[in-house]
Amino acid sequence: MVYFLGLISFLILTFISLIHLYWFAGGKWGFNQVIPTKLNGEVVLKPKWIDSLFVGVFLLIIAMLFATKVNLFQIEMIPEWFLKYGLYIVSGVFILRAVGEFKYVGFFKKVTETKFAKNDSKYFSPLCLFLGVIAILIEVY
């Protein structure tokens, strides 16, 4: 069971990582749906192209950590402390992202009628909660 959850998490994170790398390379598909906006349509965040690279690489590293923890494959260059505590850190980050900042992002956001807010409620926040809980389960079991 833990192996399957780790595999699913690895595949999801790898896919999302590739989307971010696609945006870094200049792709536009889906980009407008993942940026928080105010009710008047003004964007809340204005990410730079390099941010997509950072997030894409970060997500790929996390994907590899999930895979390593469930013995999907082994990566020798992952530091021992990161193997030991990494998924606890990842879990905290994903759960905090799911909870949000109480205005534009997360389960408790106040702005709920924008395209991003609807996508966040349906997809992004539940996915972050799922990944956070799975990270804890993998560490515990």
N, CA, C and O atoms as a DFTB+ gen file, in Angstrom:
564 C
 N C O
     1  1       0.825      -1.203       0.000
     2  2       0.000       0.000       0.000
     3  2       0.865       1.261       0.000
     4  3       0.632       2.181      -0.784
     5  1       1.860       1.295       0.882
     6  2       2.742       2.460       0.953
     7  2       3.520       2.608      -0.353
     8  3       3.739       3.722      -0.830
     9  1       3.934       1.485      -0.925
    10  2       4.645       1.518      -2.205
    11  2       3.768       2.163      -3.277
    12  3       4.229       3.023      -4.027
    13  1       2.502       1.746      -3.345
    14  2       1.573       2.283      -4.331
    15  2       1.363       3.784      -4.131
    16  3       1.369       4.544      -5.099
    17  1       1.178       4.214      -2.888
    18  2       0.988       5.640      -2.603
    19  2       2.237       6.442      -2.959
    20  3       2.138       7.555      -3.475
    21  1       3.401       5.879      -2.685
    22  2       4.652       6.534      -3.059
    23  2       4.807       6.633      -4.562
    24  3       5.251       7.658      -5.079
    25  1       4.442       5.569      -5.269
    26  2       4.506       5.576      -6.733
    27  2       3.573       6.627      -7.312
    28  3       3.966       7.389      -8.196
    29  1       2.341       6.674      -6.822
    30  2       1.371       7.676      -7.290
    31  2       1.898       9.082      -7.011
    32  3       1.826       9.951      -7.880
    33  1       2.421       9.312      -5.822
    34  2       2.972      10.627      -5.473
    35  2       4.137      10.982      -6.377
    36  3       4.240      12.116      -6.844
    37  1       5.017      10.020      -6.629
    38  2       6.149      10.239      -7.532
    39  2       5.662      10.646      -8.922
    40  3       6.180      11.600      -9.502
    41  1       4.682       9.937      -9.454
    42  2       4.176      10.245     -10.798
    43  2       3.509      11.616     -10.853
    44  3       3.724      12.374     -11.798
    45  1       2.706      11.935      -9.851
    46  2       2.031      13.237      -9.801
    47  2       3.059      14.363      -9.736
    48  3       2.986      15.324     -10.502
    49  1       4.007      14.242      -8.828
    50  2       5.010      15.299      -8.657
    51  2       5.902      15.436      -9.886
    52  3       6.288      16.547     -10.248
    53  1       6.233      14.322     -10.529
    54  2       7.037      14.389     -11.748
    55  2       6.266      15.108     -12.846
    56  3       6.830      15.940     -13.556
    57  1       4.989      14.796     -12.991
    58  2       4.154      15.451     -13.998
    59  2       4.063      16.956     -13.743
    60  3       4.230      17.755     -14.665
    61  1       3.801      17.339     -12.505
    62  2       3.696      18.764     -12.169
    63  2       5.042      19.452     -12.356
    64  3       5.094      20.605     -12.785
    65  1       6.115      18.765     -12.041
    66  2       7.454      19.306     -12.275
    67  2       7.668      19.590     -13.756
    68  3       8.184      20.646     -14.123
    69  1       7.271      18.650     -14.599
    70  2       7.432      18.831     -16.047
    71  2       6.601      20.002     -16.569
    72  3       7.029      20.705     -17.485
    73  1       5.424      20.214     -15.998
    74  2       4.613      21.377     -16.391
    75  2       5.355      22.666     -16.047
    76  3       5.393      23.593     -16.856
    77  1       5.941      22.731     -14.860
    78  2       6.703      23.929     -14.475
    79  2       7.909      24.131     -15.385
    80  3       8.224      25.267     -15.742
    81  1       8.581      23.066     -15.761
    82  2       9.724      23.187     -16.672
    83  2       9.261      23.612     -18.069
    84  3       9.979      24.326     -18.769
    85  1       8.088      23.183     -18.466
    86  2       7.478      23.631     -19.723
    87  2       7.234      25.140     -19.680
    88  3       7.515      25.845     -20.649
    89  1       6.710      25.633     -18.555
    90  2       6.504      27.080     -18.419
    91  2       7.836      27.820     -18.437
    92  3       7.945      28.893     -19.030
    93  1       8.839      27.255     -17.796
    94  2      10.169      27.860     -17.811
    95  2      10.694      27.971     -19.240
    96  3      11.354      28.948     -19.595
    97  1      10.398      26.965     -20.051
    98  2      10.864      26.946     -21.440
    99  2      10.038      27.852     -22.348
   100  3      10.315      27.946     -23.544
   101  1       9.027      28.519     -21.793
   102  2       8.242      29.466     -22.579
   103  2       6.828      29.034     -22.881
   104  3       6.085      29.777     -23.522
   105  1       6.432      27.850     -22.438
   106  2       5.074      27.378     -22.679
   107  2       4.046      28.220     -21.937
   108  3       4.339      28.797     -20.890
   109  1       2.858      28.282     -22.482
   110  2       1.794      29.106     -21.887
   111  2       0.588      28.300     -21.410
   112  3      -0.200      28.784     -20.597
   113  1       0.441      27.060     -21.917
   114  2      -0.739      26.268     -21.606
   115  2      -0.928      26.133     -20.095
   116  3      -0.011      25.729     -19.380
   117  1      -2.130      26.477     -19.616
   118  2      -2.484      26.286     -18.223
   119  2      -1.946      27.319     -17.246
   120  3      -2.329      27.322     -16.077
   121  1      -1.072      28.187     -17.705
   122  2      -0.399      29.109     -16.788
   123  2      -1.378      30.067     -16.109
   124  3      -1.271      30.304     -14.906
   125  1      -2.324      30.615     -16.859
   126  2      -3.251      31.598     -16.285
   127  2      -4.194      31.000     -15.246
   128  3      -4.728      31.726     -14.407
   129  1      -4.402      29.699     -15.293
   130  2      -5.303      29.059     -14.333
   131  2      -4.645      28.779     -12.988
   132  3      -5.329      28.393     -12.040
   133  1      -3.342      28.964     -12.887
   134  2      -2.657      28.619     -11.639
   135  2      -2.096      29.836     -10.907
   136  3      -1.348      29.692      -9.940
   137  1      -2.454      31.019     -11.364
   138  2      -1.992      32.254     -10.727
   139  2      -3.162      32.883      -9.979
   140  3      -4.188      33.178     -10.592
   141  1      -3.033      33.097      -8.664
   142  2      -4.120      33.722      -7.900
   143  2      -4.409      35.138      -8.394
   144  3      -3.498      35.899      -8.720
   145  1      -5.699      35.472      -8.442
   146  2      -6.111      36.811      -8.863
   147  2      -7.104      37.385      -7.860
   148  3      -7.762      36.666      -7.107
   149  1      -7.181      38.705      -7.884
   150  2      -8.210      39.393      -7.113
   151  2      -9.524      39.274      -7.879
   152  3      -9.541      38.812      -9.021
   153  1     -10.615      39.686      -7.258
   154  2     -11.918      39.613      -7.914
   155  2     -11.965      40.433      -9.201
   156  3     -12.694      40.087     -10.131
   157  1     -11.189      41.521      -9.258
   158  2     -11.173      42.366     -10.454
   159  2     -10.266      41.813     -11.554
   160  3     -10.113      42.445     -12.599
   161  1      -9.668      40.649     -11.333
   162  2      -8.813      40.018     -12.333
   163  2      -7.339      40.354     -12.206
   164  3      -6.508      39.771     -12.902
   165  1      -7.005      41.286     -11.326
   166  2      -5.597      41.651     -11.128
   167  2      -4.851      40.486     -10.470
   168  3      -5.312      39.916      -9.482
   169  1      -3.691      40.147     -11.039
   170  2      -2.929      39.023     -10.492
   171  2      -2.326      39.390      -9.141
   172  3      -1.878      40.517      -8.930
   173  1      -2.325      38.429      -8.243
   174  2      -1.768      38.618      -6.907
   175  2      -0.268      38.360      -6.930
   176  3       0.503      39.084      -6.300
   177  1       0.142      37.329      -7.653
   178  2       1.558      36.981      -7.803
   179  2       1.982      37.225      -9.240
   180  3       1.226      36.966     -10.176
   181  1       3.176      37.718      -9.403
   182  2       3.730      37.895     -10.745
   183  2       5.044      37.124     -10.818
   184  3       6.127      37.703     -10.730
   185  1       4.926      35.796     -10.983
   186  2       6.149      34.987     -10.976
   187  2       7.037      35.283     -12.174
   188  3       6.558      35.538     -13.279
   189  1       8.327      35.244     -11.931
   190  2       9.304      35.398     -13.004
   191  2       9.517      34.029     -13.637
   192  3       9.188      33.007     -13.035
   193  1      10.058      34.005     -14.837
   194  2      10.259      32.736     -15.534
   195  2      11.192      31.812     -14.756
   196  3      11.045      30.591     -14.810
   197  1      12.147      32.388     -14.037
   198  2      13.095      31.572     -13.276
   199  2      12.399      30.858     -12.111
   200  3      12.859      29.808     -11.662
   201  1      11.296      31.426     -11.625
   202  2      10.536      30.786     -10.548
   203  2      10.000      29.423     -10.983
   204  3       9.955      28.483     -10.190
   205  1       9.596      29.325     -12.246
   206  2       9.111      28.040     -12.764
   207  2      10.221      26.999     -12.757
   208  3       9.972      25.829     -12.467
   209  1      11.438      27.413     -13.072
   210  2      12.575      26.491     -13.026
   211  2      12.809      26.020     -11.593
   212  3      12.965      24.825     -11.342
   213  1      12.832      26.965     -10.659
   214  2      13.059      26.624      -9.256
   215  2      12.006      25.639      -8.755
   216  3      12.343      24.619      -8.154
   217  1      10.728      25.945      -9.003
   218  2       9.651      25.075      -8.530
   219  2       9.713      23.719      -9.228
   220  3       9.522      22.684      -8.589
   221  1       9.979      23.716     -10.539
   222  2      10.068      22.460     -11.277
   223  2      11.160      21.551     -10.749
   224  3      10.938      20.354     -10.569
   225  1      12.332      22.104     -10.501
   226  2      13.445      21.307      -9.971
   227  2      13.131      20.848      -8.545
   228  3      13.383      19.695      -8.194
   229  1      12.584      21.742      -7.729
   230  2      12.216      21.403      -6.357
   231  2      11.218      20.243      -6.333
   232  3      11.378      19.303      -5.555
   233  1      10.192      20.308      -7.181
   234  2       9.195      19.241      -7.223
   235  2       9.794      17.925      -7.713
   236  3       9.407      16.852      -7.250
   237  1      10.727      18.008      -8.638
   238  2      11.391      16.795      -9.125
   239  2      12.239      16.153      -8.020
   240  3      12.279      14.929      -7.894
   241  1      12.908      16.978      -7.232
   242  2      13.681      16.456      -6.095
   243  2      12.751      15.775      -5.091
   244  3      13.065      14.702      -4.573
   245  1      11.613      16.400      -4.821
   246  2      10.646      15.799      -3.897
   247  2      10.105      14.490      -4.474
   248  3       9.939      13.513      -3.744
   249  1       9.833      14.468      -5.775
   250  2       9.363      13.235      -6.421
   251  2      10.380      12.118      -6.238
   252  3      10.018      10.980      -5.939
   253  1      11.654      12.449      -6.418
   254  2      12.704      11.442      -6.252
   255  2      12.806      10.982      -4.797
   256  3      13.112       9.820      -4.531
   257  1      12.551      11.889      -3.863
   258  2      12.558      11.504      -2.450
   259  2      11.440      10.500      -2.167
   260  3      11.667       9.490      -1.500
   261  1      10.236      10.776      -2.670
   262  2       9.137       9.817      -2.513
   263  2       9.542       8.457      -3.082
   264  3       9.361       7.427      -2.432
   265  1      10.092       8.458      -4.298
   266  2      10.477       7.203      -4.957
   267  2      11.540       6.456      -4.158
   268  3      11.481       5.234      -4.025
   269  1      12.498       7.188      -3.635
   270  2      13.570       6.565      -2.856
   271  2      13.027       5.974      -1.555
   272  3      13.424       4.880      -1.155
   273  1      12.126       6.693      -0.900
   274  2      11.593       6.222       0.385
   275  2      10.786       4.931       0.250
   276  3      10.738       4.135       1.188
   277  1      10.146       4.713      -0.917
   278  2       9.357       3.484      -1.094
   279  2      10.111       2.450      -1.933
   280  3       9.530       1.468      -2.396
   281  1      11.419       2.686      -2.123
   282  2      12.291       1.764      -2.858
   283  2      11.874       1.551      -4.309
   284  3      12.076       0.475      -4.871
   285  1      11.295       2.579      -4.905
   286  2      11.018       2.527      -6.343
   287  2      12.342       2.503      -7.095
   288  3      12.518       1.749      -8.052
   289  1      13.260       3.336      -6.646
   290  2      14.660       3.303      -7.069
   291  2      15.470       4.032      -6.021
   292  3      14.909       4.717      -5.165
   293  1      16.765       3.893      -6.076
   294  2      17.645       4.514      -5.087
   295  2      18.515       5.573      -5.751
   296  3      19.042       5.372      -6.845
   297  1      18.651       6.689      -5.076
   298  2      19.528       7.762      -5.539
   299  2      20.558       7.985      -4.441
   300  3      20.224       8.412      -3.336
   301  1      21.790       7.696      -4.755
   302  2      22.861       7.743      -3.759
   303  2      23.225       9.162      -3.327
   304  3      23.753       9.353      -2.232
   305  1      22.949      10.162      -4.175
   306  2      23.395      11.516      -3.845
   307  2      22.462      12.262      -2.890
   308  3      22.743      13.408      -2.537
   309  1      21.363      11.643      -2.467
   310  2      20.475      12.293      -1.509
   311  2      21.130      12.219      -0.133
   312  3      21.468      11.128       0.326
   313  1      21.316      13.358       0.531
   314  2      21.945      13.351       1.859
   315  2      21.138      12.523       2.864
   316  3      19.910      12.466       2.789
   317  1      21.825      11.897       3.783
   318  2      21.189      11.022       4.774
   319  2      20.135      11.770       5.600
   320  3      19.054      11.239       5.851
   321  1      20.448      13.003       6.022
   322  2      19.492      13.762       6.831
   323  2      18.211      14.037       6.042
   324  3      17.120      14.053       6.612
   325  1      18.346      14.255       4.712
   326  2      17.171      14.523       3.877
   327  2      16.339      13.256       3.706
   328  3      15.110      13.316       3.673
   329  1      17.006      12.116       3.600
   330  2      16.276      10.845       3.540
   331  2      15.529      10.587       4.844
   332  3      14.414      10.063       4.842
   333  1      16.155      10.960       5.954
   334  2      15.571      10.684       7.263
   335  2      14.416      11.633       7.597
   336  3      13.390      11.200       8.122
   337  1      14.580      12.926       7.294
   338  2      13.594      13.928       7.720
   339  2      12.878      14.629       6.569
   340  3      11.946      15.398       6.806
   341  1      13.288      14.382       5.351
   342  2      12.782      15.131       4.205
   343  2      11.280      15.088       4.025
   344  3      10.654      16.119       3.780
   345  1      10.694      13.906       4.142
   346  2       9.253      13.824       3.922
   347  2       8.461      14.483       5.044
   348  3       7.326      14.907       4.823
   349  1       9.028      14.579       6.237
   350  2       8.351      15.348       7.291
   351  2       8.304      16.827       6.905
   352  3       7.282      17.491       7.081
   353  1       9.406      17.329       6.384
   354  2       9.464      18.724       5.935
   355  2       8.501      18.932       4.774
   356  3       7.730      19.891       4.759
   357  1       8.552      18.029       3.808
   358  2       7.673      18.099       2.638
   359  2       6.214      18.062       3.076
   360  3       5.387      18.821       2.571
   361  1       5.906      17.184       4.009
   362  2       4.546      17.083       4.515
   363  2       4.079      18.411       5.103
   364  3       2.973      18.871       4.820
   365  1       4.926      19.015       5.917
   366  2       4.576      20.311       6.504
   367  2       4.331      21.370       5.454
   368  3       3.383      22.148       5.564
   369  1       5.178      21.409       4.433
   370  2       5.024      22.405       3.365
   371  2       3.710      22.187       2.626
   372  3       2.966      23.141       2.396
   373  1       3.416      20.945       2.251
   374  2       2.187      20.678       1.499
   375  2       0.938      20.921       2.342
   376  3      -0.050      21.452       1.833
   377  1       0.963      20.549       3.602
   378  2      -0.213      20.777       4.449
   379  2      -0.419      22.268       4.689
   380  3      -1.553      22.748       4.673
   381  1       0.668      23.002       4.909
   382  2       0.532      24.461       5.049
   383  2      -0.016      25.086       3.772
   384  3      -0.833      26.005       3.833
   385  1       0.427      24.596       2.617
   386  2      -0.090      25.111       1.345
   387  2      -1.584      24.806       1.212
   388  3      -2.344      25.635       0.712
   389  1      -2.003      23.629       1.656
   390  2      -3.417      23.267       1.586
   391  2      -4.259      24.169       2.485
   392  3      -5.343      24.603       2.093
   393  1      -3.767      24.449       3.678
   394  2      -4.480      25.351       4.590
   395  2      -4.523      26.746       3.986
   396  3      -5.570      27.394       3.994
   397  1      -3.402      27.211       3.465
   398  2      -3.359      28.479       2.749
   399  2      -3.008      29.668       3.608
   400  3      -2.626      29.546       4.772
   401  1      -3.153      30.838       2.981
   402  2      -2.817      32.090       3.652
   403  2      -4.078      32.892       3.988
   404  3      -3.988      34.057       4.374
   405  1      -5.243      32.272       3.842
   406  2      -6.542      32.783       4.282
   407  2      -7.116      33.906       3.432
   408  3      -8.153      34.462       3.794
   409  1      -6.490      34.262       2.321
   410  2      -7.087      35.266       1.452
   411  2      -7.310      34.728       0.043
   412  3      -8.442      34.706      -0.440
   413  1      -6.242      34.296      -0.615
   414  2      -6.342      33.874      -2.011
   415  2      -6.054      32.390      -2.234
   416  3      -6.417      31.849      -3.278
   417  1      -5.416      31.727      -1.285
   418  2      -4.910      30.367      -1.493
   419  2      -5.316      29.473      -0.329
   420  3      -5.305      29.911       0.822
   421  1      -5.673      28.232      -0.617
   422  2      -5.918      27.240       0.420
   423  2      -7.391      27.021       0.716
   424  3      -8.261      27.703       0.174
   425  1      -7.652      26.060       1.582
   426  2      -9.024      25.703       1.925
   427  2      -9.781      26.839       2.604
   428  3     -11.006      26.902       2.508
   429  1      -9.087      27.724       3.278
   430  2      -9.738      28.769       4.062
   431  2      -9.647      30.147       3.418
   432  3      -9.743      31.160       4.109
   433  1      -9.464      30.194       2.108
   434  2      -9.345      31.480       1.405
   435  2     -10.676      32.228       1.443
   436  3     -11.747      31.626       1.524
   437  1     -10.580      33.541       1.382
   438  2     -11.767      34.389       1.375
   439  2     -12.239      34.672      -0.049
   440  3     -13.443      34.747      -0.294
   441  1     -11.315      34.829      -0.983
   442  2     -11.667      35.063      -2.386
   443  2     -11.908      33.699      -3.020
   444  3     -10.979      32.912      -3.203
   445  1     -13.180      33.428      -3.354
   446  2     -13.537      32.088      -3.826
   447  2     -14.148      32.057      -5.225
   448  3     -14.448      30.977      -5.734
   449  1     -14.339      33.207      -5.855
   450  2     -15.066      33.241      -7.126
   451  2     -14.191      33.414      -8.359
   452  3     -14.720      33.501      -9.467
   453  1     -12.891      33.465      -8.209
   454  2     -12.018      33.610      -9.379
   455  2     -11.725      32.231      -9.971
   456  3     -11.953      31.204      -9.332
   457  1     -11.220      32.230     -11.196
   458  2     -10.867      30.965     -11.861
   459  2      -9.838      30.192     -11.031
   460  3      -9.967      28.984     -10.832
   461  1      -8.814      30.908     -10.548
   462  2      -7.813      30.239      -9.716
   463  2      -8.449      29.677      -8.451
   464  3      -8.184      28.533      -8.082
   465  1      -9.282      30.468      -7.785
   466  2      -9.878      30.033      -6.517
   467  2     -10.690      28.757      -6.702
   468  3     -10.651      27.859      -5.861
   469  1     -11.417      28.684      -7.795
   470  2     -12.205      27.475      -8.059
   471  2     -11.291      26.281      -8.327
   472  3     -11.530      25.186      -7.816
   473  1     -10.245      26.491      -9.129
   474  2      -9.277      25.414      -9.377
   475  2      -8.565      25.011      -8.087
   476  3      -8.304      23.831      -7.852
   477  1      -8.256      26.007      -7.257
   478  2      -7.577      25.736      -5.995
   479  2      -8.454      24.878      -5.086
   480  3      -7.973      23.929      -4.467
   481  1      -9.734      25.214      -5.008
   482  2     -10.641      24.450      -4.150
   483  2     -10.868      23.036      -4.668
   484  3     -10.983      22.096      -3.881
   485  1     -10.934      22.881      -5.991
   486  2     -11.210      21.569      -6.579
   487  2      -9.983      20.682      -6.702
   488  3     -10.067      19.469      -6.508
   489  1      -8.838      21.287      -7.025
   490  2      -7.669      20.482      -7.387
   491  2      -6.435      20.736      -6.520
   492  3      -5.899      19.810      -5.911
   493  1      -5.987      21.996      -6.465
   494  2      -4.663      22.292      -5.909
   495  2      -4.577      22.020      -4.411
   496  3      -3.671      21.321      -3.957
   497  1      -5.516      22.571      -3.641
   498  2      -5.468      22.365      -2.184
   499  2      -5.699      20.905      -1.795
   500  3      -4.970      20.385      -0.950
   501  1      -6.703      20.217      -2.391
   502  2      -6.839      18.791      -2.060
   503  2      -5.596      17.972      -2.429
   504  3      -5.212      17.061      -1.696
   505  1      -4.975      18.295      -3.558
   506  2      -3.761      17.581      -3.952
   507  2      -2.641      17.818      -2.945
   508  3      -1.921      16.888      -2.581
   509  1      -2.495      19.055      -2.497
   510  2      -1.460      19.352      -1.498
   511  2      -1.728      18.611      -0.196
   512  3      -0.802      18.080       0.418
   513  1      -2.980      18.571       0.229
   514  2      -3.321      17.828       1.446
   515  2      -3.028      16.341       1.251
   516  3      -2.454      15.703       2.134
   517  1      -3.415      15.790       0.112
   518  2      -3.140      14.385      -0.205
   519  2      -1.648      14.097      -0.116
   520  3      -1.237      13.146       0.548
   521  1      -0.836      14.914      -0.782
   522  2       0.613      14.692      -0.786
   523  2       1.207      14.841       0.614
   524  3       2.116      14.099       0.988
   525  1       0.696      15.796       1.384
   526  2       1.181      15.978       2.750
   527  2       0.874      14.785       3.636
   528  3       1.727      14.338       4.402
   529  1      -0.338      14.270       3.534
   530  2      -0.731      13.110       4.341
   531  2       0.035      11.867       3.896
   532  3       0.489      11.082       4.729
   533  1       0.179      11.689       2.588
   534  2       0.918      10.529       2.073
   535  2       2.371      10.575       2.548
   536  3       2.942       9.543       2.902
   537  1       2.966      11.760       2.558
   538  2       4.353      11.886       3.029
   539  2       4.479      11.412       4.472
   540  3       5.437      10.720       4.819
   541  1       3.520      11.779       5.310
   542  2       3.543      11.322       6.708
   543  2       3.373       9.805       6.775
   544  3       4.094       9.128       7.509
   545  1       2.423       9.276       6.012
   546  2       2.192       7.828       6.027
   547  2       3.436       7.054       5.603
   548  3       3.767       6.029       6.198
   549  1       4.114       7.541       4.586
   550  2       5.330       6.863       4.128
   551  2       6.399       6.902       5.218
   552  3       7.094       5.910       5.437
   553  1       6.536       8.022       5.891
   554  2       7.539       8.126       6.961
   555  2       7.202       7.218       8.142
   556  3       8.091       6.599       8.727
   557  1       5.937       7.142       8.486
   558  2       5.523       6.361       9.650
   559  2       5.595       4.862       9.362
   560  3       5.957       4.076      10.238
   561  1       5.252       4.469       8.142
   562  2       5.238       3.047       7.797
   563  2       6.448       2.715       6.987
   564  3       6.629       1.564       6.592
